[in-house]
């Protein structure tokens, strides 16, 4: 079991070193909000779809596709469980703050933080299964999440949901995977180069976000610590228990636990900036829990690997 903890801890430390690079860039002024936004757009609209397509360029196997579908079903179940936990337990006198903390419990950073670790631990199959979880995240994030943060301001548009880059990448990848279409090297090689940015780019972005946050304004809130415990410990433990009860394939279990154990989604800060009057708190919550996840993710994922 100790080997499992050390293996995951080592991978998380690798990622956190890259996070420190982004932090230094932010503190020294070598990176600013405009650069961070450009890198985020590059990640969302180019790197994630490219990585998804590359990971789906594999022989079609009945077991692999069955596991992919299982991840989709379980991802919906875990999000529903998280919604129930958040609405039952998270309280705050300020309604807007309460909704931000509830969002942080339900929606994890399963793309930016999950994909690099899934790839490091499992290789391409980790991205393949992780894409299924992230597709569900995008559906929940742009429906429930948008409604939670915006209240009456956010309009649930089928167009914005279907044209979300995370969903589009999976749709295109499946359109190639299901009929067994293999891309020629002229296309696959550049996509592979772009997908290699999946690990450093999001970590640098996260590091920059950390450099802009006043942690003292966040850490003094009791609601923050409750939401943190739910996001980083309770929800992942529930996901692990569900996977163990169902006796799932080891790779599926690890992917689901990694995705469920990541800190709150960066999408929270984007939506709050657009639809909420509270912008500092969401950034602080995401940043503070990202730091704390360096301690919790090795414990949770290491335990999952040991029990799988």
Secondary structure, 3 states (H helix, E strand, C coil): CHHHHHHHHHHHHHHHHHHHHHHHHHHCCCCCHHHHHHHHHHHHHHHHHHHHHHHCCCCCCHHHHHHHHHHHHHHHHHHHHHHHHHHHHCCCCCHHHHHHHHHHHHCECCCCCHHHHHHHHHCHHHHHHHHHHHHHHHHHHHHHHHHHHHCCCCCCCHHHHHCCHHHHHHHHHHHHHCCCCCCCHHHHHHHHHHHCHHHHHHHHHHHHHHHCCCCHHHHCCHHHHHHHHHHHHHHHHHHHHHHHHHCCCHHHHHHHHHHHHCCECCHHHHHHHHHCCCCHHHHHHHHHHHHHHHHHHHHHHHHHHHHC
